[in-house]
Amino acid sequence: MRSPPPVARSRVNRSRAAIGLLAGCLSAAAAAAAAEVVERILAVVDSRPLMLSEVRLVEQLRGLGRPAALEALVDEQLMLREASRLAQSVVTAEDEQRAYESLLARNPGAAGLPEADLRRLVRRQTAILKYVEFRFRPQVQIGDGAVRQVYEREYGSRAEPPSFDAVAPEIRRQLADRELDAKIEAWVKELREGAEIRYNP
């Protein structure tokens, strides 16, 4: 069998080189696809699946590990279910935009994340916040006696303590936030007890 002429050999070599390059690209693409995390369901809350991408978003924005981020998302889903039943929790376009801009301001790195995912997250959290403010905030009443007690404990032993009037508003705010957190925690516990939550390995 005769060898191909020089021009033909040159074409064959170029073809082999092109095929080799293509094969290398395909192998690299296959490796990248294998390394990429595939979307999957991590948990199901009352028939609503919680996806890996949702949990990863919570991880990135809050600096949580995977288990803590998943539990936080479970809680939010349960709270959203309740909030969605109340007209006062409806999120307007203006509410969403303000929450979205606030999120970007607090987390500059969020600008590189998918906008649709971020907006879905802020809609959920805004609805929950509006529900909490409507249902629980009016129940929080901090009396002057409680504020005075904290003032005496924090500043009573100081040689030159700040005046009560100067620090009372901040003390009252901290006590109110603490009481509100306790009410939310009790609410979430109640929601979890009445919910069907399944975790996927």
C-alpha positions, -999 to 999 in steps of 0.1 A, spaced: 0 0 0 14 33 -11 19 61 14 -3 92 9 14 121 -8 28 149 14 -2 171 10 -26 143 19 -4 134 49 -6 170 61 -44 169 58 -45 136 77 -23 150 105 -44 181 108 -76 160 109 -60 138 137 -50 169 156 -85 184 153 -101 151 164 -76 149 193 -85 185 203 -122 178 201 -118 146 221 -100 166 248 -127 192 249 -154 166 252 -135 149 280 -131 182 299 -168 189 294 -177 155 307 -154 159 337 -169 193 345 -204 178 342 -195 150 366 -180 175 391 -210 198 390 -236 193 417 -269 181 403 -301 197 415 -319 174 440 -345 174 467 -331 177 502 -364 177 521 -401 178 516 -423 200 539 -460 192 536 -456 180 500 -434 211 491 -399 200 480 -369 220 492 -343 220 466 -305 220 469 -302 253 451 -325 269 476 -305 256 505 -272 267 489 -286 302 485 -293 304 522 -259 290 529 -242 317 509 -262 346 522 -262 337 559 -229 319 561 -245 288 574 -234 251 570 -256 228 550 -276 213 579 -283 247 595 -293 262 562 -317 234 555 -333 237 589 -336 275 584 -353 269 551 -377 243 566 -387 269 592 -392 296 566 -414 273 544 -436 266 574 -439 302 584 -446 312 548 -474 287 546 -491 304 575 -482 339 563 -498 333 529 -532 329 546 -532 364 559 -541 394 536 -518 416 557 -488 395 546 -492 402 509 -459 414 494 -463 443 469 -439 450 441 -426 480 461 -421 458 491 -401 433 470 -379 460 454 -370 476 488 -362 442 503 -341 433 472 -321 465 473 -316 461 510 -303 426 505 -278 437 479 -267 466 502 -261 442 531 -245 414 510 -225 429 481 -216 394 470 -252 386 463 -250 407 431 -234 377 414 -262 353 423 -293 347 401 -317 376 405 -348 355 402 -336 333 431 -328 363 453 -362 379 446 -380 347 454 -361 347 487 -369 383 496 -405 378 488 -407 348 511 -389 366 540 -408 398 535 -442 380 537 -430 363 569 -418 396 584 -451 413 577 -470 384 593 -448 385 624 -452 423 627 -490 420 623 -496 390 645 -469 391 672 -455 426 675 -487 440 691 -485 413 718 -450 426 729 -454 451 758 -424 460 778 -432 478 811 -411 505 827 -404 482 856 -387 457 833 -366 484 817 -357 499 851 -346 464 863 -322 460 834 -309 495 839 -301 488 875 -284 455 866 -263 470 838 -254 504 852 -262 504 889 -226 497 899 -210 523 877 -195 554 892 -210 576 865 -238 558 848 -257 572 819 -291 587 827 -321 563 827 -338 584 800 -308 582 778 -306 544 776 -342 534 783 -353 533 746 -324 510 736 -331 487 766 -368 486 758 -360 478 721 -337 449 731 -362 435 756 -390 437 729 -368 420 703 -360 392 728 -396 387 736 -406 387 700 -379 361 692 -393 339 720 -428 342 704 -415 333 670 -395 304 684 -426 290 701 -446 296 669 -421 277 647 -420 248 672 -458 246 670 -457 246 632 -431 219 631 -451 197 655 -481 199 631 -461 195 599 -450 165 578 -412 169 572 -392 143 554 -355 145 548 -337 129 519 -303 113 525 
